[in-house]
């Protein structure tokens, strides 16, 4: 039995070595039609490293010919198979730019956005690539509104826009968590204005109200009145939009305290005016 397994193993090694030998001969060959044929075969068999290596050479060999767009297409697809989405996106862009009438142009236009989608990082990181993916997908929809890929493009856009909304929420919340309430007020306000339909809207408005209130408590006397008034305005806006909010009990305390302080300050100012008169 042991000898049998050794024999099978030996045969497999010979097959692998033979395969590598054949591939090396193809790489060194100057018969480009044969090389193109083998590159397509490797691609269809899922051997993307080998197909990509061959197509990379063929890109230059067939440049300016009627087959050039097909080479670009297969090379880009081979790069996707290798998870090299940056290079894939580059060649899909080149295909669209150089061969606008190619049979592969529509798919290439979609794949430009899809490659950027695959490169889109986690929400906490910079989202420039995500925005590029959204723009590319929207361009595809505009160019091919009746394509069967439109539903998929819209789904991907929705997914990426959700990521941008979450990124905005996290960025604003970071200032709040670090108790930098002045910066938090700006960031939270910007997030609400940019994404008014955010699913985090209630939490954002709660943090905005609390940030305004706590900023007022930490302010010098001359700035307190204006900041407490702003906190009260935020309270009325919040309670009007979310009358049954889970934060209702907490924000009622901010309302009562801010109203009490403003009432006290108003009385103090009135007393000072009376004394002057």
Helices and strands as residue ranges (DSSP letters): H 2-28, H 32-44, H 48-61, H 68-81, H 85-98, H 105-119, H 128-143, H 150-177, H 181-194, H 201-217, H 221-241, H 248-276
